[in-house]
């Protein structure tokens, strides 16, 4: 996943200007998609296009390799602190899945 940074602020979305210094020159770097669940919301009543997969979770993922968070969708139960990886991108949305605990290496 691509990260844009300036003045120590990192984001997955490219802004027009840095809020700190006003520069439009952002440093870009590629980081791992892996992350940790920072917070989540369970969606019971979904918009029509997602009704078929409800209930699902809207998860804020703290990336492991950047000081940035990604809003993602998950279809399985999660808890804060769970390790997650990008499963796929769908219509501009990130779908994450849990890392099986046997594969978590600390
Ligand atoms: Zn800046």
Boltz pocket constraint, residues with backbone or C-beta under 6 A from the ligand:
constraints:
  - pocket:
      binder: B
      contacts: [[A, 6], [A, 7], [A, 18], [A, 19], [A, 20], [A, 21], [A, 22], [A, 23]]
      max_distance: 6.0
